[in-house]
Amino acid sequence: MSSVNLRTVYAFAREMHSKNANIGPIQYGTAGFRTLHDRLEYVMYRMGLLATLRSRSFSGSAIGVMITASHNPESDNGVKLIDPMGEMLEKSWEDIATDLVNVSDDDLEAEVTKIVKCQEIDMNANANVYIGWDTRYHSPVLSRAVMNGVIALKGNMKEYGIVTTPMLHYFVYSHNVKGAYGVPTEAGYINKLVTAFKQLRGDNYENGNYKNHLLFDGANGVGSLKMLAFNRKLEGALQCVVCNSNGKINYECGADFVKTNQKPPTGLPIAPANTRCVSVDGDADRVVYFFIDEDGKFHLLDGDRIATLIASYLMKLVSECGVKLNLGIVQTAYANGASTDYIKNELNVNVACTPTGVKHLHHKAIEYDIGVYFEANGHGTVVFNQQTKDLISKTLNSDDSTDDQKQASNDLILAIDIINETVGDAISDMLLVETILHSKGWDLKDWLATYDDLPNLQQKVKVKDRNVFETTDAKRVCVKPEGMQDQINMLVKKYKRGRAFVRPSGTEDVVRVYAEAADAEDVKCLAAEISMLVYDMANGVGERPVIPQQKL
């Protein structure tokens, strides 16, 4: 087959990274592989093998291996591969990854041989694997397992150490396009974002209601470390106080905690009312904003809000450039209905809905000239096609363009430089939001006033078998059990601005219920009624859902 001796694949597994026969099957999903850290060493070794094979299938293009469990607790870890253009692993290779991880040690060499043959991989080709990890204490050990997988197949590797997930995506893409996107180093990443941010901000750091002060909840993860590095380069252009930088990762802090619990994280200093606050997650690919008002009430500005803010800003610049471009926003079914109405009726922007999972949103977003996509949890970014970038540059450099058109084109190019187009990036997204708020002269109250969120609830109903439930139309319509969607529709009609959907979990025997309505008490009743319907349809187990007494 080649000079690579595949017997070393089994030797490394047997001697150093053996799979316990009692470990059950594990599946590669949107988040890659993710579970308790002490069950992952053999998985990491095999992902080192797979990344090397994947690189050879692209004639030596760099492939990333990110070791992280994102917003999960500290006891968890995980791994996901990054494809050559900085995107998530191709779906067909997710299945290959699942098969490779689940075979026994004795069958591992044969499985690698099968991949090589089926994918027609030249084992004499070069292979380059980039490896990064978050701040979990067990990440370095798991990284060594990945490295041994690369070594077993005689690949080349580059360790980046502790980096955010978006940074590794950036490094992979920048390397593979030979620096056309940026310099594939941490310094190159920081300099690119900070340079564009400073140029857009100018010399006046405050404007109108916008104040140059921000509290940053780093989730005790890698985002806090990198934000400290950003602060040194920002040199006061953004006064960002980094909090939660040395505790237990994601514990009572971070974007997922704030979004799920609808309250501020622990670890923030006492601050005046209306102080602008931001939370990222453990690997810094999600971001949400929040503030506490004069009455002590908590207000969240999540991914839906970020998407609408960014879209309105980009539309204004595009209009001032004098060019015609197709801008669209991509959401999931979990997007608040008020945000969708605002996009359609106020911004007059195309809006599309995809199944949950950033991969689905990204693939839809690239269909537009400018695609803005965010999940409500704060994970998202903006993508621009090459023709759009060329058109903006042409406007900037054209003698026929007015000074205003050139200024708008220049600002748009700088905004593109702030954006990490490869994947959702909490720090990049935050710098873009800060740029927009500064340009508008807005504080968070001004931003919040653009529309009123509908009250909403998410619940889980335990069932005997989640496979009884099947959905379609971006998970918004239940097609099985038969007749269930009709009953959901009847319940929804009872409530003003009611909306609800159900979807089976991908990992456990529960069905997730989402409901929203114009009134907070109504949404509790609607969610409970839908949960009861799920319970009855599935002959559920556990506690029977309780329906609150409805208002008279």
C-alpha positions in Angstrom: 0.0 0.0 0.0 2.8 2.4 0.9 5.9 2.8 3.1 3.5 3.4 6.0 3.3 0.2 8.0 -0.3 -0.1 9.2 0.8 -2.7 11.8 1.8 0.3 13.9 -1.8 1.3 14.1 -2.6 -1.8 16.1 0.6 -1.6 18.1 -0.1 1.9 19.4 -3.7 0.9 20.2 -2.7 -2.2 22.1 0.2 -0.8 24.0 -1.0 2.8 24.8 -4.6 3.5 23.7 -6.5 0.3 24.0 -10.3 0.4 23.8 -12.1 -1.1 26.8 -14.4 -3.8 25.4 -17.1 -2.7 27.9 -17.4 0.8 26.4 -20.6 1.1 24.3 -20.9 2.7 20.9 -20.4 6.5 20.5 -21.5 8.6 17.5 -19.8 11.6 15.8 -22.3 14.5 15.8 -22.4 18.2 15.3 -20.2 18.6 18.4 -17.9 15.7 17.3 -17.4 13.1 20.1 -18.2 14.3 23.6 -18.4 12.4 26.9 -16.6 11.9 30.2 -12.9 12.6 29.8 -11.7 9.2 31.1 -13.5 7.4 28.3 -11.9 9.4 25.5 -8.2 8.4 25.2 -8.8 5.7 22.6 -11.2 8.0 20.7 -8.5 10.7 20.5 -5.9 8.2 19.2 -8.2 7.1 16.5 -9.1 10.8 15.6 -5.4 11.4 15.1 -5.4 8.5 12.6 -8.5 9.9 10.9 -7.1 13.4 10.7 -4.0 12.1 9.0 -6.0 10.1 6.5 -8.3 13.1 5.9 -5.2 15.4 5.2 -3.8 12.9 2.7 -7.2 12.7 1.0 -6.6 16.5 0.3 -3.0 16.0 -0.8 -1.6 17.4 2.5 -4.0 20.3 3.3 -4.0 21.0 7.0 -6.8 19.3 9.1 -7.6 20.6 12.6 -8.2 18.5 15.7 -9.8 20.5 18.5 -10.0 18.9 21.9 -12.9 20.6 23.8 -16.2 19.9 25.4 -17.3 23.5 24.8 -20.0 24.5 27.3 -20.1 21.1 29.0 -19.0 20.6 32.6 -15.3 20.3 33.5 -15.5 16.5 33.8 -16.4 16.2 30.1 -14.1 16.5 27.1 -14.5 15.9 23.4 -12.9 16.2 19.9 -14.0 17.5 16.6 -12.2 17.7 13.2 -11.9 20.8 11.1 -11.9 20.5 7.3 -9.5 22.4 5.0 -11.6 25.5 4.5 -12.1 25.9 8.2 -15.5 24.2 8.1 -16.8 21.4 10.2 -16.1 17.8 9.1 -17.9 16.6 6.0 -21.0 14.5 6.8 -19.7 11.3 5.0 -16.6 11.4 7.1 -18.7 11.8 10.3 -19.9 8.3 9.5 -16.4 7.1 8.8 -15.3 8.6 12.2 -18.1 6.8 14.0 -17.2 3.4 12.4 -13.5 3.9 13.1 -14.0 4.7 16.8 -16.4 1.8 17.4 -14.4 -1.1 16.1 -12.3 -3.3 18.4 -8.5 -2.9 18.7 -8.1 -6.2 16.7 -10.2 -4.8 13.8 -8.6 -1.3 13.9 -5.9 -2.0 11.3 -8.5 -3.5 8.9 -10.8 -0.5 9.4 -8.0 1.9 8.5 -7.1 -0.2 5.4 -10.8 0.0 4.4 -10.9 3.7 4.7 -7.7 4.0 2.6 -9.1 1.8 -0.1 -12.6 3.3 -0.2 -11.4 6.9 -0.2 -8.5 6.1 -2.6 -6.0 7.7 -0.3 -2.4 8.0 -1.5 -0.5 6.9 1.6 2.7 8.4 0.2 1.1 11.9 0.2 2.0 14.5 2.8 -0.2 14.9 5.8 -0.5 17.9 8.1 -2.6 18.0 11.3 -3.1 21.0 13.5 -4.0 20.3 17.2 -5.4 22.6 19.8 -7.2 22.3 23.1 -9.2 24.2 25.7 -8.2 24.7 29.4 -9.5 21.5 30.8 -6.8 19.8 32.9 -7.2 16.5 31.1 -6.8 18.0 27.6 -3.0 17.7 27.3 -3.1 13.9 28.0 -5.8 13.5 25.4 -3.7 15.6 23.0 -0.8 13.2 23.3 -3.2 10.4 22.2 -4.1 12.4 19.1 -0.4 13.0 18.4 0.3 9.2 18.6 -2.4 8.7 16.0 -0.6 11.1 13.7 2.8 9.5 14.4 1.4 6.0 13.7 0.6 7.0 10.2 3.7 9.1 9.7 1.9 12.4 9.4 3.2 15.9 10.4 1.7 17.8 13.2 1.6 21.3 14.7 0.6 21.9 18.3 -1.1 25.2 19.0 -1.7 24.3 22.7 -4.5 26.2 24.5 -6.6 28.1 21.9 -10.2 28.8 21.3 -12.1 26.6 18.9 -12.6 29.5 16.4 -8.9 30.2 16.5 -8.0 26.7 15.3 -10.6 27.0 12.5 -8.9 30.3 11.5 -5.4 28.7 11.6 -6.4 25.8 9.4 -8.1 27.9 6.8 -5.4 30.6 6.7 -2.7 28.0 6.2 -4.6 26.2 3.4 -5.3 29.4 1.5 -1.6 30.4 1.9 -2.2 33.4 4.0 -4.9 35.0 1.8 -7.3 35.0 4.8 -4.7 35.9 7.4 -1.5 34.7 9.2 -2.1 31.3 10.8 -0.7 32.2 14.2 -2.2 33.5 17.4 -0.5 36.9 16.9 -1.8 37.0 13.3 -5.4 36.2 14.4 -5.3 38.9 17.2 -3.7 41.5 15.0 -6.1 41.1 12.2 -9.2 41.6 14.4 -7.8 44.3 16.5 -6.4 46.4 13.6 -9.8 46.4 11.8 -11.6 47.1 15.1 -9.4 50.1 16.0 -9.7 51.6 12.5 -13.5 51.4 12.6 -13.6 52.8 16.1 -11.4 55.8 15.4 -10.1 58.1 18.1 -13.5 58.7 19.8 -14.1 55.7 22.0 -17.5 56.8 23.2 -20.5 57.9 21.2 -24.0 58.9 22.4 -25.3 56.4 24.9 -22.4 54.0 24.1 -19.8 53.9 26.9 -16.4 52.4 26.6 -16.7 49.9 29.4 -17.6 46.2 29.4 -17.7 43.2 31.8 -16.5 40.0 30.2 -17.5 36.6 31.7 -14.9 34.2 30.3 -16.6 31.0 31.7 -13.3 30.2 33.4 -12.2 28.9 30.0 -9.8 29.7 27.2 -11.8 32.8 26.2 -10.8 34.6 29.3 -7.1 33.9 28.6 -7.3 35.1 25.0 -9.3 38.2 26.0 -6.5 39.3 28.3 -4.2 39.0 25.3 -6.6 41.1 23.2 -6.8 43.7 25.9 -3.0 44.3 25.6 -3.4 44.9 21.9 -6.6 47.0 22.2 -4.7 49.5 24.3 -7.8 51.0 25.8 -9.9 51.2 22.5 -12.2 48.8 24.4 -12.2 48.9 28.2 -12.9 45.2 28.9 -12.8 43.9 32.4 -12.2 40.1 32.2 -14.0 38.1 34.9 -14.2 34.3 35.6 -10.7 33.5 34.4 -9.3 31.0 36.9 -12.1 28.9 38.3 -14.0 25.7 37.3 -14.8 25.9 33.6 -18.5 26.7 32.8 -19.5 26.3 36.5 -22.3 28.8 37.2 -21.0 31.0 34.5 -20.6 31.3 30.7 -22.9 31.8 27.8 -24.8 28.6 28.2 -25.4 29.2 31.9 -26.7 32.7 31.3 -28.9 31.7 28.4 -30.4 28.7 30.1 -30.9 30.1 33.6 -31.9 33.7 32.4 -29.7 35.2 35.1 -26.2 36.7 35.4 -23.2 34.4 36.1 -21.4 34.2 39.4 -18.0 35.9 39.6 -18.9 39.4 38.3 -18.1 42.4 40.4 -20.8 44.7 41.7 -21.5 47.2 38.9 -23.9 50.1 38.3 -27.3 49.4 36.8 -27.3 49.0 33.0 -23.6 48.0 32.8 -22.9 46.2 29.6 -22.0 42.6 30.2 -21.0 39.7 27.9 -20.6 36.0 28.4 -18.8 33.5 26.3 -18.7 29.7 26.7 -15.8 27.4 27.6 -14.2 27.3 24.2 -15.3 30.8 23.1 -17.5 30.0 20.2 -20.8 31.3 21.8 -21.6 34.8 23.0 -24.6 36.5 24.7 -25.0 40.0 26.1 -27.0 41.0 29.2 -27.6 43.7 31.7 -29.4 44.4 35.0 -31.6 47.5 35.0 -32.4 50.1 37.7 -35.1 47.8 39.1 -32.8 44.8 39.4 -34.4 43.1 36.4 -32.2 40.8 34.2 -32.3 41.4 30.4 -30.7 39.0 27.9 -29.7 39.8 24.3 -29.0 36.4 22.7 -28.1 35.1 19.3 -31.3 36.3 17.8 -30.6 39.8 18.9 -27.0 39.7 17.6 -28.2 38.5 14.2 -30.7 41.3 13.8 -28.2 43.9 15.0 -25.5 42.7 12.6 -27.9 42.5 9.7 -29.2 46.0 10.1 -25.6 47.4 10.2 -24.5 45.5 7.2 -27.6 46.5 5.2 -26.9 50.1 6.0 -23.3 49.9 4.7 -24.4 48.0 1.6 -27.0 50.6 0.8 -24.4 53.4 1.3 -22.0 51.6 -1.0 -24.6 51.8 -3.7 -24.4 48.1 -4.6 -27.1 45.5 -4.8 -26.5 42.4 -2.7 -28.7 39.6 -1.5 -28.5 39.5 2.4 -30.2 36.7 4.3 -30.5 35.7 7.9 -30.6 32.0 8.9 -32.3 30.8 12.1 -33.4 27.6 13.8 -36.9 26.8 15.1 -35.7 27.9 18.5 -35.4 31.5 17.3 -37.9 33.8 19.1 -40.9 34.5 16.9 -40.6 38.2 17.6 -37.1 38.3 16.1 -38.4 36.5 13.0 -41.2 39.0 12.6 -38.8 41.9 13.1 -36.5 40.5 10.4 -39.3 40.1 7.9 -41.4 43.2 8.7 -38.9 45.8 9.9 -35.6 44.9 8.3 -37.3 43.5 5.1 -34.6 40.8 5.0 -34.9 37.2 3.7 -35.1 34.7 6.6 -34.6 31.0 6.4 -35.0 28.2 9.0 -32.8 25.1 9.2 -32.6 22.2 11.7 -30.6 22.9 14.9 -26.8 22.6 14.5 -24.5 25.3 13.2 -23.4 23.1 10.3 -27.0 23.3 8.9 -27.1 27.1 9.3 -23.7 27.6 7.7 -24.6 25.6 4.6 -27.7 27.6 4.1 -26.0 31.0 4.8 -23.5 30.5 1.9 -26.4 30.5 -0.5 -26.6 34.3 0.0 -24.2 37.1 -1.1 -24.1 37.9 2.6 -25.4 35.3 5.0 -25.9 36.0 8.7 -26.6 33.0 10.9 -26.9 32.6 14.6 -28.5 30.1 16.9 -30.4 31.6 19.9 -27.6 30.3 22.1 -25.2 32.8 20.6 -23.3 30.6 18.2 -23.0 32.2 14.8 -21.2 34.4 12.3 -21.5 36.1 8.9 -20.2 34.7 5.5 -19.5 36.7 2.3 -19.1 35.1 -1.1 -16.0 36.1 -3.1 -18.1 38.0 -5.7 -19.4 40.2 -2.9 -16.0 41.0 -1.6 -14.8 41.8 -5.2 -17.7 44.1 -5.8 -17.1 46.0 -2.5 -13.4 46.3 -3.3 -14.2 47.5 -6.8 -16.5 50.2 -5.4 -13.8 51.3 -3.0 -11.2 51.7 -5.8 -13.5 53.1 -8.5 -13.0 56.7 -9.7 -16.8 56.8 -10.3 -17.6 56.1 -6.6 -18.5 59.1 -4.4 -16.6 59.8 -1.2 -19.6 58.4 0.9 -19.6 55.2 -1.2 -15.9 54.8 -0.7 -16.2 55.4 3.0 -19.0 52.8 3.3 -17.0 50.3 1.2 -13.9 50.8 3.4 -16.0 50.3 6.6 -17.5 47.1 5.1 -14.1 45.7 4.3 -12.9 46.4 7.8 -16.1 44.8 9.3 -15.3 41.7 7.2 -11.8 41.6 8.7 -13.3 41.6 12.2 -15.6 38.6 11.3 -14.3 35.1 11.6 -16.2 33.6 8.6 -15.1 30.0 9.3 -17.2 29.4 12.4 -19.0 31.1 15.2 -16.4 33.1 17.2 -17.3 34.7 20.5 -14.5 37.3 20.6 -14.9 38.2 16.9 -18.6 38.5 17.3 -18.2 40.6 20.4 -15.9 43.0 18.7 -18.3 43.3 15.8 -21.2 44.0 18.2 -19.1 46.6 20.0 -18.3 48.2 16.7 -22.0 48.4 15.8 -23.2 49.7 19.1 -20.5 52.4 19.0 -21.4 53.4 15.5 -25.1 53.8 16.5 -24.4 55.4 19.8 -26.5 52.8 21.6 -26.4 51.2 25.0 -28.0 47.8 25.6 -31.4 49.4 26.4 -31.4 51.0 23.0 -30.6 47.7 21.4 -33.3 45.9 23.5 -35.9 48.4 22.4 -35.8 47.3 18.7 -38.4 44.6 19.5 -40.0 42.7 22.4 -39.2 39.0 22.8 -42.2 36.7 23.1 -42.2 34.8 26.4 -41.0 31.2 25.8 -40.3 28.0 27.5 -38.3 24.8 26.8 -39.1 21.6 28.5 -38.1 17.9 28.4 -40.5 15.0 28.6 -39.2 11.5 29.4 -40.6 8.8 27.1 -40.1 5.1 26.6 -38.8 5.4 23.1 -37.9 8.7 21.4 -37.9 7.0 18.0 -41.7 7.1 18.1 -41.4 10.7 17.2 -40.3 12.0 13.8 -40.2 15.5 12.5 -39.7 17.4 9.3 -39.5 21.1 8.0 -36.4 22.0 10.1 -37.8 20.0 13.0 -40.9 22.2 13.3 -43.5 19.7 12.1 -44.2 16.4 13.8 -45.1 13.7 11.3 -45.1 10.8 13.8 -47.1 9.7 15.8 -49.8 10.2 13.2 -52.2 13.0 14.1 -50.0 14.6 16.7 -49.2 17.7 14.7 -52.9 18.4 14.2 -53.4 18.3 18.0 -50.4 20.6 18.5 -52.0 23.0 16.0 -55.3 23.0 17.9 -53.5 23.7 21.2 -51.5 26.6 19.7 -54.6 28.3 18.3 -55.9 28.8 21.9 -53.2 31.3 22.7 -52.4 34.7 21.2 -49.2 34.5 19.1 -48.8 30.9 20.2 -46.2 28.7 18.6 -44.9 25.3 19.7 -43.0 22.3 18.3 -41.6 19.1 19.6 -38.5 17.1 18.6 -36.9 13.9 19.9 -33.5 14.2 21.6 -30.6 12.8 19.6 -28.9 11.2 22.6 -31.5 10.2 25.3 -35.1 9.0 25.5 -36.7 12.5 26.0 -38.7 14.7 23.7 -37.9 18.4 23.8 -40.8 20.8 23.8 -40.6 24.5 22.8 -43.5 26.9 23.3 -44.0 30.7 23.1 -47.0 33.0 23.4 -47.8 36.7 23.9 -48.3 36.2 27.7 -46.0 34.6 30.2 -48.7 32.7 32.0 -50.1 31.5 28.6 -46.8 30.1 27.6 -46.6 28.0 30.8 -50.0 26.5 30.0 -49.2 25.9 26.4 -45.9 24.2 27.2 -47.6 22.0 29.8 -50.4 21.0 27.4 -47.9 20.1 24.7 -45.8 18.1 27.2 -49.0 16.2 28.3 -49.7 15.4 24.7 -46.2 14.1 24.2 -46.5 12.0 27.4 -49.8 10.5 26.3 -48.8 9.8 22.7 -45.6 8.0 23.9 -47.2 6.2 26.8 -44.6 8.1 28.8 -42.7 7.1 31.9 -41.9 9.1 35.0 -44.0 12.0 36.3 -47.0 13.0 34.4 -46.8 16.7 33.3 -48.9 19.1 35.3 -51.0 21.7 33.5 -51.2 25.1 35.4 -54.7 26.5 36.0 -55.5 28.8 33.1 -56.5 32.4 33.4 -60.2 33.2 33.3 
